Amino acid sequence: MKRNHMKKSIIMALALIMMLSLAACTGSKNNDNKPTSTPSDSTPAPSGETALNPEIPGWQLDTSPVELSWFVGASWYPHAWGETLASKYVTEKTGVKIKIEVPSGEANEQITLAMTSGKLPDLITMGSWENAVKKLWEGDFVFPLNELADQYDPYFFKVAGDGTLKWYRQDNGNTYGVPNDSFSPNLMHETGMTAANQTFLVRKDLYEEMGKPDMSTPEGFLNTLQLLKDQYSQYKGQPMSPFFAQGNVPYGMTEYLQNLLAVPHEKDGNVYDRITDPDYVAWLKTFRTAYERGLINVDFLVDSDTQVDEKTNNARYFMMVREWNGMAAVNPLLAASANPDSYYIAVDGPQNSKGEKAKLFPGNMDGWMVTMISKTTKNPERAIRFLTYLASEEGQRDLFLGKEGETWDMADGKPQLKPEMVDLVSNDIEKLEKEYGIMDTYWMVRNPVIINQWRPEKTPVLKQMEDFANAQADIDSGIYKGLDPQGDSDAAVAWARISQNWEEVMPELITAKDEAAFDKVFEGFLSRRDNYGFDKVMEFRQAELSARKAKMAE
């Protein structure tokens, strides 16, 4: 394994040759593409460095220039490194230059291909729910962060937090990833910050002109759509799109809609099969009726990201099952447009037959995405030290606020964004991100517990949505998020097949000619689901839930 600044003695060179020869012999008996790089306690620290001190950040030991590649598993991520004030400042400070890579298609597919080829980026950020994450861990493609920290930067343990390390600790005792946006239930109860972002949104002006109709029941939902069709079918010469569901089938029309309906996650201690819940099925039939009557079309299931952005930016959706923070840039612009009431507000959406309020996912210990260090990196010591820096309060401040004196100042002992930066947050978030790169531009290791203390007060058009989501957050339900099996196990393969089939079946349900046809398609899906191995999926979910409850009780 290559080390920066390694002493160039003959003895070390011979030792290195012997190590490589042994590794080559071993590798010939195994998969040639499998990384073999591991940290070694016997490897001396790079020359010129002082002994490691758990009280001192390791990045300070070496700030020489180094480039690390960073895969961000989101095809829509638009930002580069080195073009913004914040990224330039971090590179000048730490010596680390980042080359950001994003997938051209599915992140899972691209990383799986990279595993096969043995050419992985240095840093990898993936959704905590993605199949590839488990494959990276179980296939020995990424370093245990605790082992890297022991060898190169024990300060990591101070900033990663025991809670995160414990939550992501695997059966072998190792932790392979650091999450962003991770919240514990205790923290949410104490601070009132729930991190809930699921909302049911409507366009304010149209909703109010309609007399604020009740859309919580199937009848009210259909009546509202009929009114929209009869009186508000066009906007600025373009047809209105009645409905949008974020992430369409696997998210908006499944898990998200189930949360709006307060469908339980477990009953009597057993994991509940939410997809067969009577209220959920009744609402799917409501959407079928809406389609039959010509009140909705299937664009919400087939629109590309570009089409969604175009419709959102021009206020052409009426109602949306959508995370409110996805409207952070659009809502202020709509509120400042020629039609200032065309922005979106959160209201009560579909409810269950009991009329119960939504039970929305809050933040949870899983967080959103996890960041890992691949074993193919040539600079494991710089990678773990940079990750530690980013996770620390200093790193969080540098990326979130930027450089003191340029984007923020100290006021009353607390960092505060300059007024012109706050103005950009409200009125030109795109400029804020592209020129300055602060706030949520580089969110890969974002810790809300640290950065939320520096956030400026949200504008009313954003705060209304956030407050509504917080009020309907089910704080203790975060433990249920991501219970599905991932990886290559029999349960994971079964779940992958079931999920894919569900995405194919949903459009058939919505477009079924009548309720009898709906029932036939749905029953066919349930039969195939059993054949795929749904019993294994439920067993995994139950075991995972029990394990999570045990971790929370520690």
C-alpha positions in Angstrom: 0.0 0.0 0.0 1.4 3.3 -1.0 2.2 5.8 1.8 2.9 9.5 1.3 6.4 10.6 2.4 7.6 7.1 3.2 11.2 6.8 4.2 13.2 5.6 1.2 15.6 3.1 2.9 16.8 -0.1 1.3 15.4 -2.2 4.1 11.9 -0.7 3.7 12.1 -1.2 -0.1 13.0 -4.9 0.3 10.3 -5.3 2.9 7.8 -3.7 0.5 8.9 -6.0 -2.3 8.4 -9.0 -0.1 5.0 -7.8 1.0 3.9 -7.2 -2.6 5.2 -10.6 -3.7 3.2 -12.3 -1.0 0.1 -10.3 -1.9 0.5 -11.3 -5.5 0.8 -15.0 -4.6 -2.3 -14.8 -2.4 -4.2 -12.8 -5.0 -3.6 -15.4 -7.7 -5.7 -17.8 -5.6 -8.6 -15.4 -5.2 -10.7 -12.9 -7.2 -8.1 -10.6 -8.9 -10.6 -7.7 -8.7 -11.1 -7.9 -5.0 -9.2 -5.1 -3.1 -6.4 -6.4 -0.9 -5.3 -3.1 0.6 -5.5 -3.1 4.4 -4.1 -0.7 7.0 -1.0 -2.1 8.9 -0.1 -1.2 12.4 3.5 -1.8 11.6 3.7 0.9 8.9 5.5 4.0 10.2 3.9 7.4 10.0 4.9 9.5 7.0 8.2 11.2 7.5 8.0 14.7 9.1 4.8 13.8 11.0 4.5 13.9 14.7 3.0 11.1 16.7 -0.8 10.8 16.5 -2.7 12.6 19.2 -6.4 11.7 19.7 -7.0 15.3 20.8 -5.6 16.9 17.6 -7.2 16.6 14.1 -5.1 14.4 11.9 -5.5 16.5 8.8 -3.2 19.1 10.4 -0.2 16.7 10.2 -0.1 16.8 6.4 -1.6 19.6 4.2 0.4 18.8 1.1 -1.5 18.7 -2.2 -3.5 15.5 -2.9 -6.4 14.7 -5.1 -9.2 12.4 -4.0 -12.0 11.2 -6.3 -15.5 11.3 -4.7 -18.5 9.5 -6.1 -21.7 11.1 -5.1 -24.5 8.6 -5.8 -27.1 11.1 -7.1 -27.3 11.6 -10.9 -29.0 15.0 -10.3 -26.1 16.4 -8.2 -25.0 19.5 -10.1 -22.0 20.8 -8.2 -18.3 20.6 -8.9 -15.3 21.1 -6.5 -12.8 23.9 -6.9 -15.1 26.4 -8.5 -16.8 27.8 -5.4 -15.4 29.9 -2.6 -16.1 27.2 0.1 -14.4 24.3 -1.8 -11.4 26.5 -2.7 -11.1 27.5 0.9 -11.2 23.9 2.2 -8.6 22.8 -0.4 -6.3 25.6 0.5 -6.6 24.7 4.2 -6.3 20.9 4.0 -4.4 20.4 0.8 -7.2 18.1 -0.4 -8.6 18.6 -3.9 -11.7 16.7 -4.8 -12.8 15.4 -8.1 -16.6 14.8 -7.9 -18.1 12.0 -9.9 -21.8 11.4 -10.4 -23.5 8.5 -12.0 -24.8 8.9 -15.5 -27.6 6.5 -14.7 -28.4 4.3 -11.7 -25.8 4.7 -8.9 -26.2 1.1 -7.9 -25.3 -0.1 -11.4 -22.3 2.1 -11.7 -20.8 1.2 -8.4 -21.5 -2.5 -9.0 -19.6 -2.2 -12.3 -16.8 -0.4 -10.5 -16.6 -3.3 -8.0 -16.3 -5.8 -10.8 -13.5 -3.8 -12.5 -11.7 -3.1 -9.3 -11.6 0.6 -10.0 -13.5 2.4 -7.3 -13.4 6.1 -6.4 -11.5 7.1 -3.2 -14.6 8.3 -1.4 -18.1 6.9 -2.1 -21.4 8.4 -1.0 -24.5 6.3 -1.5 -28.0 6.2 -0.3 -28.1 4.2 2.9 -30.9 2.1 1.4 -29.0 1.2 -1.8 -28.1 -2.5 -2.5 -24.6 -1.5 -3.4 -23.9 -0.3 0.1 -24.2 -3.8 1.6 -22.2 -5.2 -1.3 -19.4 -2.8 -0.6 -19.3 -3.7 3.1 -19.7 -7.5 2.7 -17.4 -7.7 -0.3 -14.5 -6.1 1.6 -14.4 -3.2 -1.0 -14.3 -0.4 1.6 -12.2 0.1 4.8 -13.6 -0.3 8.3 -13.4 3.4 9.4 -12.6 2.4 12.9 -9.5 0.6 11.8 -8.4 3.6 9.6 -9.0 5.9 12.5 -7.0 3.7 14.9 -4.0 3.9 12.6 -4.2 7.4 11.0 -6.6 9.7 12.9 -8.0 8.7 16.3 -9.6 12.2 16.4 -12.3 10.6 14.2 -13.8 8.9 17.3 -14.4 12.3 18.8 -16.3 13.7 15.9 -18.1 10.6 14.5 -19.9 10.1 17.8 -20.4 6.8 19.5 -24.1 6.8 18.5 -23.3 6.8 14.8 -20.5 4.2 15.1 -22.7 1.9 17.2 -25.7 2.3 14.9 -23.8 1.4 11.8 -21.6 -1.2 13.5 -21.8 -4.6 11.7 -21.7 -8.0 13.2 -17.9 -8.2 12.8 -17.6 -5.1 15.0 -16.6 -2.7 12.2 -18.3 0.5 10.9 -17.9 1.2 7.2 -19.8 4.4 6.6 -20.6 7.8 8.1 -24.1 9.0 7.5 -25.3 12.5 6.8 -28.6 13.9 8.2 -28.6 11.4 11.0 -31.0 12.1 13.9 -31.7 10.1 17.1 -35.2 10.1 18.6 -33.8 11.5 21.8 -32.3 14.4 20.0 -35.6 15.1 18.1 -37.6 15.0 21.3 -35.1 17.3 23.1 -34.7 19.9 20.3 -38.0 19.7 18.4 -36.0 19.3 15.2 -37.6 16.3 13.6 -36.0 16.6 10.1 -39.4 15.6 8.7 -39.7 16.7 5.1 -42.6 14.8 3.7 -45.6 17.0 2.9 -48.7 17.2 0.8 -48.4 20.4 -1.2 -51.0 22.5 -3.2 -50.6 25.6 -5.2 -51.8 28.4 -2.8 -53.7 30.6 -5.2 -55.7 27.9 -6.9 -56.4 26.1 -3.6 -57.7 29.3 -2.0 -59.8 30.2 -5.1 -61.4 26.8 -4.8 -62.4 27.6 -1.2 -59.8 25.4 0.4 -61.4 22.1 -0.5 -61.0 19.0 1.8 -58.9 16.5 0.0 -58.5 14.1 3.0 -61.2 11.7 1.8 -61.5 9.9 -1.6 -64.7 11.8 -2.4 -63.2 15.2 -1.5 -60.0 14.3 -3.5 -62.0 13.4 -6.6 -64.3 16.4 -6.3 -61.3 18.8 -6.1 -59.7 17.2 -9.2 -63.0 17.6 -11.0 -63.1 21.3 -10.1 -59.6 21.8 -11.3 -60.4 20.2 -14.6 -63.6 22.2 -15.0 -62.2 25.7 -14.1 -58.4 25.7 -13.9 -57.2 23.3 -16.6 -54.7 25.7 -18.0 -52.1 28.2 -16.7 -50.3 30.7 -18.9 -51.5 28.8 -21.9 -50.1 25.5 -20.7 -52.1 22.6 -19.4 -52.0 22.1 -15.6 -50.7 18.8 -14.3 -53.2 17.8 -11.6 -50.9 15.6 -9.5 -47.2 14.7 -8.9 -45.7 12.0 -6.7 -42.0 12.3 -5.9 -40.1 9.2 -6.8 -43.3 7.9 -8.4 -43.9 4.2 -7.6 -41.2 3.1 -5.2 -41.4 6.2 -3.0 -44.2 8.7 -3.6 -47.0 6.2 -4.4 -45.9 3.6 -1.9 -44.0 4.4 1.3 -44.8 8.2 1.2 -48.5 7.7 0.5 -48.7 5.1 3.3 -47.2 7.6 5.7 -49.8 10.2 4.7 -52.4 7.6 5.5 -50.8 6.7 8.8 -50.5 3.1 7.8 -48.9 1.3 10.8 -45.4 -0.3 10.5 -46.1 -3.1 13.0 -49.0 -4.6 14.8 -48.7 -6.6 18.1 -44.9 -6.6 17.8 -45.0 -8.0 14.2 -43.9 -6.1 11.1 -47.0 -5.1 9.2 -47.6 -5.7 5.5 -48.4 -2.1 4.6 -49.0 -2.7 0.9 -52.1 -4.8 1.6 -53.5 -2.3 4.1 -57.2 -1.7 3.3 -56.9 2.1 3.5 -53.9 2.1 1.2 -55.6 -0.1 -1.4 -58.7 2.0 -1.2 -56.7 5.1 -2.1 -55.0 3.3 -5.0 -58.5 2.6 -6.2 -59.3 6.3 -5.8 -56.4 7.1 -8.2 -57.7 4.5 -10.6 -61.1 6.2 -10.5 -59.5 9.6 -11.1 -57.7 8.3 -14.1 -60.9 6.7 -15.5 -62.7 10.0 -15.2 -59.8 11.9 -17.0 -58.9 13.8 -13.8 -55.3 12.7 -13.8 -53.0 11.3 -16.4 -50.0 9.0 -16.0 -47.4 11.8 -16.4 -46.6 11.6 -12.7 -45.4 8.1 -13.4 -43.4 8.7 -16.5 -42.1 12.4 -16.5 -38.4 12.8 -16.6 -36.5 15.0 -14.1 -36.3 17.7 -16.7 -40.1 17.7 -17.2 -40.7 17.7 -13.5 -38.4 20.7 -13.0 -40.0 22.6 -15.9 -43.5 22.1 -14.5 -42.5 22.9 -11.0 -40.6 26.1 -11.9 -43.7 27.3 -13.8 -46.2 26.3 -11.1 -48.0 23.8 -13.4 -48.6 21.2 -10.8 -51.7 21.6 -8.6 -51.0 19.1 -5.9 -47.9 17.2 -5.0 -46.8 14.4 -2.7 -43.4 16.0 -2.4 -40.7 16.7 0.2 -40.9 20.3 1.1 -37.1 21.0 1.0 -37.2 20.2 -2.7 -39.1 23.4 -3.0 -36.5 25.5 -1.2 -35.3 27.2 -4.4 -38.6 27.3 -6.3 -41.0 28.6 -3.7 -39.2 32.0 -3.1 -39.0 32.5 -6.9 -42.7 31.8 -7.4 -43.5 34.2 -4.5 -41.4 36.9 -6.2 -43.0 36.3 -9.6 -45.7 38.3 -11.4 -48.2 35.9 -9.7 -46.9 36.0 -6.1 -49.5 33.6 -4.7 -48.5 30.8 -7.1 -46.1 29.2 -4.6 -46.9 26.0 -2.8 -48.2 25.4 0.8 -48.6 22.3 2.9 -52.1 21.1 3.7 -53.8 18.0 4.9 -53.8 15.4 2.1 -55.2 11.9 1.8 -56.1 10.4 5.2 -57.2 7.0 6.3 -60.8 6.0 6.9 -60.5 7.1 10.6 -59.5 10.6 9.6 -56.2 10.3 11.4 -53.4 12.8 10.8 -50.4 11.7 8.8 -47.5 10.0 10.5 -44.5 11.2 8.5 -41.0 9.8 8.7 -38.8 12.0 10.8 -35.0 11.9 10.6 -33.5 8.7 11.8 -30.1 7.2 12.8 -29.7 5.8 9.2 -29.6 9.3 7.9 -29.9 9.9 4.2 -26.6 8.8 2.6 -23.4 7.2 3.9 -19.9 8.0 2.9 -17.2 5.3 2.7 -13.5 5.0 1.8 -12.6 2.4 -0.8 -9.8 0.0 -0.5 -8.5 1.0 -3.9 -7.5 4.4 -2.7 -3.8 5.2 -2.8 -4.2 7.7 0.1 -6.2 6.0 2.9 -4.5 8.2 5.5 -5.5 11.4 3.8 -9.0 10.1 3.1 -9.8 9.3 6.7 -8.3 12.5 7.9 -10.3 14.5 5.4 -13.5 12.6 6.3 -12.8 13.3 10.0 -12.2 17.0 9.2 -15.5 17.2 7.3 -17.4 15.5 10.2 -15.9 17.9 12.8 -17.5 21.2 13.8 -14.6 23.0 12.1 -15.2 21.2 8.8 -19.0 21.6 9.0 -18.5 25.3 9.5 -16.1 25.7 6.7 -18.3 24.0 4.2 -21.6 25.4 5.5 -20.7 29.0 6.1 -17.6 29.4 4.0 -14.7 31.7 4.9 -14.9 34.1 7.8 -14.9 37.7 6.7 -16.1 36.8 3.2 -19.4 35.0 3.7 -19.8 35.2 7.5 -18.8 37.2 10.5 -18.8 36.5 14.2 -21.6 38.3 16.0 -22.3 38.1 19.7 -19.9 35.1 19.9 -21.8 33.2 17.2 -21.1 32.8 13.4 -23.6 34.5 11.3 -24.0 34.7 7.5 -23.5 38.1 6.0 -26.8 39.9 5.1 -26.0 39.6 1.4 -25.6 35.8 1.8 -29.0 35.6 3.6 -30.5 37.5 0.8 -29.2 35.0 -1.7 -30.6 32.1 0.4 -34.1 33.7 0.0 -33.8 35.0 -3.6 -31.1 33.3 -5.6 -30.1 30.0 -4.1 -28.5 29.0 -7.4 -26.0 31.8 -7.3 -25.3 31.0 -3.6 -24.4 27.4 -4.5 -22.5 28.0 -7.8 -20.4 31.0 -6.7 -20.0 30.5 -2.9 -20.8 26.8 -2.4 -22.1 27.3 1.1 -25.1 26.2 3.0 -26.3 22.8 1.6 -24.1 22.7 -1.6 -21.8 20.0 -0.3 -24.2 17.9 1.9 -22.4 14.6 1.7 -21.3 14.6 5.4 -23.8 17.2 6.6 -24.6 17.0 10.4 -27.8 18.9 11.1 -27.1 18.9 14.8 -24.1 21.2 14.2 -25.2 23.3 11.2 -28.8 24.1 12.1 -27.5 26.5 14.7 -26.1 28.6 11.9 -29.1 28.6 9.6 -30.8 31.9 9.0 -34.5 32.1 9.7 -36.5 30.7 6.9 -38.7 32.9 4.8 -42.5 32.4 5.5 -43.0 30.5 2.2 -40.5 27.8 3.4 -41.3 27.9 7.1 -44.9 27.1 6.6 -44.1 23.8 4.9 -41.4 22.9 7.4 -43.7 23.6 10.4 -46.5 21.6 8.9 -44.1 18.6 8.4 -42.8 18.9 11.9 -46.3 18.9 13.3 -47.1 15.6 11.6 -43.8 13.9 12.2 -43.9 10.6 14.0 -40.7 11.0 15.8 -40.3 7.4 17.0 -41.0 5.9 13.5 -37.5 6.5 12.1 -36.6 3.0 13.3 -38.8 1.6 10.6 -37.1 3.3 7.7 -35.0 1.1 5.5 -36.0 -2.3 7.0 -35.9 -4.0 3.6 -33.1 -6.4 2.8 -30.2 -5.2 0.7 -27.2 -7.0 -0.8 -27.0 -10.5 -2.3 -28.9 -12.6 0.2 -31.9 -14.7 -0.8 -34.2 -12.2 1.0 -32.5 -9.3 -0.8 -32.8 -10.9 -4.2 -36.5 -11.7 -3.5 -37.1 -8.1 -2.5 -35.4 -6.8 -5.6 -37.7 -8.9 -7.8 -40.8 -7.9 -5.8 -39.9 -4.2 -6.0 -39.2 -4.3 -9.7 -42.5 -6.0 -10.3 -44.4 -3.5 -8.1 -43.0 -0.7 -10.2 -44.4 -2.5 -13.3 -47.7 -3.2 -11.7 -48.6 0.2 -10.3 -49.3 1.8 -13.8 -51.5 -1.2 -14.5 -53.5 -0.6 -11.3 -53.9 3.1 -12.0 -55.0 2.6 -15.6 -57.2 -0.5 -15.0 -60.5 -0.2 -16.8 -62.6 -1.0 -13.7 -62.3 -2.1 -10.1 -62.6 -5.8 -11.1 -59.6 -5.4 -13.4 -57.7 -3.6 -10.6 -58.4 -6.5 -8.2 -57.2 -9.0 -10.7 -53.9 -7.2 -11.3 -53.4 -6.7 -7.6 -54.1 -10.3 -6.7 -51.7 -11.4 -9.5 -49.0 -9.3 -7.9 -49.5 -10.7 -4.5 -49.3 -14.2 -5.9 -46.0 -13.5 -7.7 -44.7 -11.8 -4.6 -45.2 -15.0 -2.6 -43.5 -17.0 -5.3 -40.5 -14.6 -5.3 -40.0 -15.3 -1.6 -41.9 -12.6 0.3 -41.8 -14.8 3.4 -38.0 -14.4 3.5 -38.4 -10.6 3.2 -40.8 -10.5 6.1 -38.5 -12.6 8.2 -35.6 -10.3 7.5 -37.7 -7.2 8.3 -38.7 -8.7 11.6 -35.1 -9.7 12.5 -33.8 -6.2 11.5 -36.5 -4.5 13.5 -35.6 -6.6 16.6 -31.9 -5.8 16.1 -32.6 -2.1 15.8 -34.7 -2.0 19.0 -31.9 -3.8 20.8 -29.4 -1.2 19.6 -31.7 1.7 20.6 -31.9 0.1 24.1 -28.1 -0.1 24.6 
